[in-house]
Amino acid sequence: MRISNNFELGKLMTFELSKEIPIHNWFWYKEGYAPGIVDYAIHDSQMSAPKTILDPFCGVGTTLLAAKSKKIDSIGIDASSLASFISRTKTNDYAPEHLQLLEAFLTKMSNLRELGDDVLRKVPWEFELFDPRAAFPRRNYNDLLTLRLAIEQETDDSVRDLLLLALLSVIPQSSIILKDGGVLKIDRSKRAMPAKEIFRRKLKNMIKDLKENSASGVVGHCPQVFVGDARALDLMTETIDLVVTSPPYLNNIDYSKIYGLELSLLSMSKSEAEQVRMRALRSFIGKKMKVDGMPPEVGEIGFRIPIIGTYFRDMEAAMYEMHRTLVHGGTAYVVVSNSVIHQTHVLVDEVLGEIGERIGFSDCEIIVGAERIADVKPQKVKTRESIVKLRK
């Protein structure tokens, strides 16, 4: 196993650059990466024209959008119904009549009457951590639900999905919630922006992006997007040319909670979050942390700190699936970060590389893109983000 440095990749390992890219920026996703990672993987793999790219942790669809722009077929899978909804909506093709219906909705918004409290109290928006009313100024809460009900009245599925994505995307700005690491905090000093106005602005930008996208001819090659489990892919063996993905980092963050308000407004049910956790990689501390069948490369820390053992157990299963589905000569590019858990520095990239060698990848390389300082008491620890490259 080789370790090399390519610090130019570091700036691509965050979502920052995607904020400026049309369609990619429809939904802010701090845990994502830039589409340049996909460009790098295609070039580095020396596979000039891969037929199919897989992202088994597709998040908000960065890999899928990048593949679509290059007219490459792709498949995206995510444990989160929110993520798969966002990915599918961002990567679908849309016709001129869809844009006309979106513009008609903008016009209808001017006459959209705010529903009274007595009506809104009957709308079952439930969130498992707290009452959603606590997350918003009263006017914003009412506007969000009024818009949600109006969107449900749209008869075209594609238009309804686009409108709903626009609505979900404005929750952070219209709320008084702060996403602080792995915790949602109510901050009553935070200034919440008017929900209806930022929804209108978001929808206008989305219409503009879709018009430009259609004019540039980026249509077709819509990916297949599924809600699923990366540890047990429902895909045929040796059908994938390239894997480009980033699994949840070993950081004890439960993304079903961090994006729980968005998930609950999408599903209108607090029970969906538990279903997401059942499918998700165990990268956070949960109630059931029994370690069984732990990869030998992990060592005793996997038993001493169960979250480490369960994470690598699940990642081993996901890597087996990558190996199974890749064609001979295909390559997986897996963006990961090393972690500090309970004052223990875990070399995630090296452990995954060693697992990859054992399960049958013929060539494993760690490409370090960034080095960061983890401020963990009683001392600071230098850690890194890397791409684990696994060639079959």
C-alpha positions as CSV (number, residue, x, y, z in Angstrom):
1,M,0.0,0.0,0.0
2,R,1.4,3.3,-1.1
3,I,0.8,6.8,0.5
4,S,1.3,9.9,-1.6
5,N,0.3,13.6,-1.3
6,N,-1.8,15.7,-3.7
7,F,-2.7,18.8,-1.8
8,E,-4.5,20.3,-4.8
9,L,-7.3,17.8,-4.0
10,G,-7.8,19.3,-0.6
11,K,-10.0,22.2,-1.8
12,L,-12.2,19.6,-3.6
13,M,-12.9,17.7,-0.5
14,T,-15.4,20.2,0.9
15,F,-18.7,21.5,-0.5
16,E,-17.4,25.1,-0.7
17,L,-16.7,25.1,-4.4
18,S,-20.1,23.6,-5.1
19,K,-21.8,26.8,-3.7
20,E,-21.0,28.6,-6.9
21,I,-22.0,25.8,-9.4
22,P,-25.5,25.8,-10.8
23,I,-27.8,22.9,-9.7
24,H,-25.0,21.6,-7.4
25,N,-25.8,24.5,-5.1
26,W,-29.5,23.9,-4.8
27,F,-29.1,22.3,-1.4
28,W,-26.3,23.2,1.0
29,Y,-24.6,20.0,2.2
30,K,-21.6,20.6,4.3
31,E,-20.5,17.0,4.2
32,G,-20.3,16.9,0.4
33,Y,-17.3,17.3,-2.0
34,A,-16.8,19.2,-5.2
35,P,-17.4,17.7,-8.7
36,G,-13.7,18.1,-9.4
37,I,-13.2,14.9,-7.4
38,V,-15.1,13.0,-10.2
39,D,-13.0,14.7,-12.8
40,Y,-9.8,13.6,-11.0
41,A,-11.0,10.0,-10.6
42,I,-11.9,9.6,-14.3
43,H,-8.5,11.1,-15.4
44,D,-6.5,9.1,-12.8
45,S,-8.2,5.8,-13.5
46,Q,-7.0,6.1,-17.1
47,M,-10.6,5.1,-18.1
48,S,-11.4,7.8,-20.6
49,A,-14.9,6.7,-21.1
50,P,-16.4,4.7,-18.2
51,K,-19.8,3.3,-19.1
52,T,-21.2,3.4,-15.5
53,I,-20.2,5.2,-12.3
54,L,-21.5,4.2,-8.9
55,D,-21.8,6.2,-5.8
56,P,-23.1,4.0,-3.0
57,F,-23.2,7.0,-0.5
58,C,-24.6,9.5,-3.0
59,G,-25.6,12.3,-0.7
60,V,-26.9,15.2,-2.7
61,G,-25.8,13.8,-6.0
62,T,-22.4,15.4,-6.7
63,T,-21.0,12.3,-8.4
64,L,-24.2,11.8,-10.3
65,L,-24.5,15.3,-11.6
66,A,-20.8,15.3,-12.7
67,A,-21.4,12.0,-14.5
68,K,-24.5,13.4,-16.2
69,S,-22.6,16.5,-17.4
70,K,-20.1,14.1,-19.1
71,K,-22.9,12.0,-20.6
72,I,-21.9,9.0,-18.5
73,D,-24.5,6.7,-16.9
74,S,-24.5,6.5,-13.2
75,I,-26.1,4.9,-10.2
76,G,-26.6,6.5,-6.8
77,I,-27.7,4.8,-3.6
78,D,-28.1,6.4,-0.1
79,A,-29.6,5.3,3.2
80,S,-31.4,8.6,3.5
81,S,-34.7,9.2,1.7
82,L,-33.9,12.9,1.9
83,A,-30.6,12.5,0.1
84,S,-32.0,10.2,-2.6
85,F,-34.8,12.6,-3.2
86,I,-32.5,15.6,-3.6
87,S,-30.1,13.6,-5.9
88,R,-33.0,12.4,-8.1
89,T,-34.6,15.8,-8.3
90,K,-31.3,17.5,-9.2
91,T,-30.4,15.0,-11.9
92,N,-33.7,14.6,-13.7
93,D,-34.4,16.0,-17.1
94,Y,-37.1,18.8,-17.3
95,A,-39.1,20.0,-20.2
96,P,-40.2,23.6,-21.1
97,E,-43.6,22.9,-19.7
98,H,-42.1,22.1,-16.3
99,L,-40.5,25.5,-16.2
100,Q,-43.8,27.1,-17.2
101,L,-45.5,25.4,-14.3
102,L,-42.8,26.6,-11.9
103,E,-43.2,30.2,-13.1
104,A,-47.0,29.8,-12.7
105,F,-46.4,28.8,-9.1
106,L,-44.4,31.9,-8.5
107,T,-47.3,33.9,-9.8
108,K,-49.8,32.0,-7.6
109,M,-47.6,32.7,-4.6
110,S,-48.7,36.3,-4.6
111,N,-52.3,35.3,-4.0
112,L,-51.4,32.4,-1.6
113,R,-53.4,33.0,1.6
114,E,-51.7,32.2,4.8
115,L,-53.6,29.4,6.6
116,G,-54.8,30.1,10.1
117,D,-53.4,28.5,13.2
118,D,-56.4,26.3,13.6
119,V,-55.8,24.7,10.2
120,L,-52.0,24.5,10.6
121,R,-52.4,22.7,13.9
122,K,-54.0,19.8,12.1
123,V,-51.0,19.5,9.7
124,P,-48.9,16.6,11.1
125,W,-45.4,17.9,10.8
126,E,-43.6,15.9,13.5
127,F,-39.9,16.0,14.3
128,E,-38.4,13.4,16.8
129,L,-36.2,15.9,18.7
130,F,-38.6,18.7,19.4
131,D,-41.7,20.5,18.1
132,P,-40.9,22.1,14.8
133,R,-42.7,25.2,15.9
134,A,-39.7,25.9,18.3
135,A,-37.3,26.0,15.3
136,F,-38.9,29.0,13.5
137,P,-40.5,32.4,14.1
138,R,-44.3,31.9,14.0
139,R,-44.7,33.6,10.6
140,N,-42.0,31.4,9.0
141,Y,-43.5,28.3,10.4
142,N,-46.9,29.2,9.0
143,D,-45.4,30.1,5.6
144,L,-43.5,26.9,5.3
145,L,-46.5,24.8,6.0
146,T,-48.7,26.9,3.8
147,L,-46.3,26.4,0.9
148,R,-45.9,22.7,1.7
149,L,-49.7,22.2,1.4
150,A,-49.8,24.3,-1.8
151,I,-47.0,22.2,-3.3
152,E,-49.0,19.1,-2.6
153,Q,-51.8,20.4,-4.8
154,E,-49.5,20.4,-7.9
155,T,-50.4,17.5,-10.1
156,D,-47.2,17.1,-12.0
157,D,-44.7,14.9,-10.1
158,S,-41.6,16.6,-11.5
159,V,-42.8,20.1,-10.7
160,R,-43.9,19.0,-7.2
161,D,-40.4,17.6,-6.5
162,L,-38.7,20.7,-7.7
163,L,-40.9,22.9,-5.5
164,L,-40.4,20.7,-2.5
165,L,-36.6,20.7,-3.0
166,A,-36.7,24.5,-3.0
167,L,-38.7,24.5,0.2
168,L,-36.5,22.1,2.0
169,S,-33.4,24.1,1.0
170,V,-34.5,27.2,2.8
171,I,-35.1,25.6,6.2
172,P,-31.6,26.6,7.6
173,Q,-32.0,30.3,6.7
174,S,-35.6,30.6,7.8
175,S,-35.0,28.9,11.1
176,I,-33.4,29.8,14.4
177,I,-31.5,26.5,14.4
178,L,-27.7,26.2,14.4
179,K,-26.1,23.0,13.2
180,D,-23.2,22.7,15.7
181,G,-21.2,19.7,14.9
182,G,-23.5,16.7,15.6
183,V,-26.1,18.8,17.5
184,L,-29.0,21.0,16.5
185,K,-29.3,24.0,18.8
186,I,-32.0,26.6,19.1
187,D,-30.5,30.1,19.1
188,R,-33.1,32.7,19.8
189,S,-30.5,35.5,18.9
190,K,-30.2,34.2,15.3
191,R,-31.9,36.3,12.7
192,A,-34.2,34.1,10.6
193,M,-34.8,35.3,7.0
194,P,-38.4,35.5,5.7
195,A,-39.3,32.0,4.5
196,K,-41.6,33.0,1.7
197,E,-39.1,35.5,0.2
198,I,-36.1,33.2,0.3
199,F,-38.2,30.4,-1.2
200,R,-39.2,32.7,-4.0
201,R,-35.5,33.7,-4.6
202,K,-34.4,30.0,-4.5
203,L,-37.1,29.0,-7.0
204,K,-36.2,31.8,-9.4
205,N,-32.5,30.7,-9.3
206,M,-33.5,27.1,-10.0
207,I,-35.6,28.1,-13.0
208,K,-32.7,30.1,-14.3
209,D,-30.3,27.1,-13.8
210,L,-32.7,24.7,-15.6
211,K,-33.1,27.1,-18.6
212,E,-29.3,27.4,-18.9
213,N,-28.9,23.6,-18.5
214,S,-31.4,22.9,-21.2
215,A,-29.7,25.5,-23.5
216,S,-26.3,23.8,-23.0
217,G,-27.7,20.5,-24.0
218,V,-27.0,18.7,-20.7
219,V,-29.9,16.3,-20.9
220,G,-30.1,12.5,-20.9
221,H,-28.0,10.0,-18.9
222,C,-30.3,10.5,-15.9
223,P,-28.9,8.3,-13.1
224,Q,-30.7,5.6,-11.4
225,V,-31.2,6.7,-7.7
226,F,-32.3,4.4,-5.0
227,V,-32.8,4.4,-1.2
228,G,-30.7,1.5,-0.1
229,D,-27.9,0.1,2.0
230,A,-24.3,0.3,0.7
231,R,-23.5,-2.9,2.6
232,A,-25.9,-4.9,0.5
233,L,-26.3,-3.4,-3.0
234,D,-29.0,-4.6,-5.2
235,L,-26.7,-4.6,-8.3
236,M,-25.4,-7.3,-10.6
237,T,-21.8,-8.4,-10.3
238,E,-19.1,-6.7,-12.4
239,T,-21.4,-4.1,-13.9
240,I,-19.6,-0.9,-12.6
241,D,-16.6,0.7,-14.2
242,L,-15.8,3.3,-11.6
243,V,-16.8,4.1,-8.0
244,V,-16.5,7.6,-6.7
245,T,-17.9,8.1,-3.2
246,S,-17.5,9.5,0.3
247,P,-19.0,7.4,3.1
248,P,-20.0,9.1,6.4
249,Y,-16.9,10.0,8.3
250,L,-16.1,8.3,11.6
251,N,-17.2,11.5,13.5
252,N,-20.1,10.5,15.7
253,I,-22.6,12.6,13.7
254,D,-26.0,11.3,13.1
255,Y,-27.0,12.8,9.8
256,S,-30.7,11.8,10.3
257,K,-30.8,14.3,13.2
258,I,-28.6,17.0,11.6
259,Y,-30.9,17.1,8.6
260,G,-33.9,15.9,10.6
261,L,-36.1,18.9,10.1
262,E,-35.6,18.7,6.3
263,L,-36.3,14.9,6.4
264,S,-39.4,15.4,8.5
265,L,-40.8,18.1,6.3
266,L,-40.2,15.8,3.3
267,S,-41.9,12.8,4.8
268,M,-44.2,14.6,7.3
269,S,-43.3,11.8,9.7
270,K,-40.8,11.5,12.6
271,S,-40.6,7.7,12.1
272,E,-38.7,8.1,8.8
273,A,-35.5,9.0,10.7
274,E,-35.4,5.6,12.5
275,Q,-35.7,3.9,9.1
276,V,-32.8,5.9,7.8
277,R,-30.6,4.8,10.8
278,M,-31.4,1.2,10.1
279,R,-29.9,1.5,6.6
280,A,-27.1,3.8,7.5
281,L,-23.4,3.1,8.1
282,R,-22.8,3.0,11.9
283,S,-20.5,6.1,12.1
284,F,-22.2,7.4,15.3
285,I,-22.8,6.1,18.8
286,G,-26.2,4.3,18.9
287,K,-28.0,2.1,21.3
288,K,-27.0,-1.1,19.6
289,M,-23.2,-1.0,19.3
290,K,-22.4,-4.7,19.5
291,V,-19.2,-5.5,17.6
292,D,-19.3,-8.8,15.8
293,G,-17.1,-10.0,12.9
294,M,-14.8,-7.0,13.3
295,P,-12.0,-6.7,10.6
296,P,-8.7,-7.9,12.1
297,E,-7.0,-4.7,10.8
298,V,-8.8,-2.6,13.4
299,G,-7.1,-4.1,16.4
300,E,-8.1,-3.9,20.1
301,I,-9.5,-0.3,19.8
302,G,-12.5,-1.7,17.9
303,F,-13.5,-3.5,21.1
304,R,-12.4,-0.8,23.5
305,I,-14.4,1.8,21.5
306,P,-17.3,0.0,19.9
307,I,-18.1,2.9,17.5
308,I,-14.8,2.2,15.8
309,G,-15.4,-1.5,15.5
310,T,-18.9,-1.2,14.1
311,Y,-17.8,1.5,11.6
312,F,-15.0,-0.6,10.1
313,R,-17.3,-3.7,10.1
314,D,-19.8,-1.8,8.0
315,M,-17.2,-0.3,5.8
316,E,-15.7,-3.7,5.1
317,A,-19.2,-4.9,4.0
318,A,-19.5,-1.8,1.7
319,M,-16.0,-2.4,0.2
320,Y,-16.9,-6.0,-0.5
321,E,-19.9,-4.7,-2.5
322,M,-17.7,-2.3,-4.4
323,H,-15.3,-5.1,-5.2
324,R,-18.1,-7.4,-6.3
325,T,-19.8,-4.8,-8.6
326,L,-16.7,-3.4,-10.2
327,V,-15.5,-4.8,-13.5
328,H,-12.0,-6.3,-13.7
329,G,-9.7,-3.3,-13.9
330,G,-12.2,-1.0,-12.4
331,T,-11.3,1.4,-9.6
332,A,-13.0,2.8,-6.5
333,Y,-12.1,6.3,-5.2
334,V,-13.3,6.6,-1.6
335,V,-13.0,10.0,0.1
336,V,-12.5,9.6,3.9
337,S,-11.1,11.5,6.9
338,N,-9.0,10.2,9.7
339,S,-10.6,10.7,13.1
340,V,-10.1,11.4,16.8
341,I,-12.6,9.4,18.8
342,H,-12.3,9.5,22.6
343,Q,-8.8,10.9,22.3
344,T,-7.8,8.0,20.1
345,H,-6.4,9.0,16.6
346,V,-7.8,6.5,14.1
347,L,-6.0,6.2,10.8
348,V,-9.2,5.5,8.8
349,D,-7.5,5.6,5.4
350,E,-4.8,3.2,6.3
351,V,-7.2,0.7,7.9
352,L,-9.5,0.8,4.8
353,G,-6.5,0.3,2.5
354,E,-5.4,-2.8,4.5
355,I,-9.0,-4.1,4.4
356,G,-9.0,-3.5,0.7
357,E,-5.9,-5.5,0.1
358,R,-7.3,-8.4,2.2
359,I,-10.6,-8.6,0.4
360,G,-9.0,-8.8,-3.0
361,F,-8.2,-5.4,-4.5
362,S,-5.0,-5.8,-6.5
363,D,-3.7,-2.3,-5.9
364,C,-4.4,0.1,-3.0
365,E,-3.1,3.6,-2.6
366,I,-3.8,6.5,-0.2
367,I,-3.7,9.9,-1.8
368,V,-3.6,12.6,1.0
369,G,-5.5,15.7,-0.1
370,A,-5.5,17.8,3.1
371,E,-4.0,17.9,6.6
372,R,-6.0,19.4,9.4
373,I,-5.6,20.0,13.1
374,A,-8.1,18.4,15.4
375,D,-8.4,20.5,18.6
376,V,-8.9,17.6,21.0
377,K,-8.1,18.1,24.6
378,P,-5.6,17.8,26.1
379,Q,-3.6,18.3,22.9
380,K,-4.0,19.1,19.2
381,V,-3.7,16.2,16.7
382,K,-2.7,16.5,13.1
383,T,-5.1,14.4,11.0
384,R,-5.9,14.2,7.3
385,E,-8.5,13.7,4.5
386,S,-7.5,11.3,1.8
387,I,-8.8,9.3,-1.2
388,V,-8.4,5.6,-0.7
389,K,-7.9,4.3,-4.2
390,L,-8.7,0.6,-4.8
391,R,-8.2,-1.0,-8.1
392,K,-9.7,-4.4,-8.8
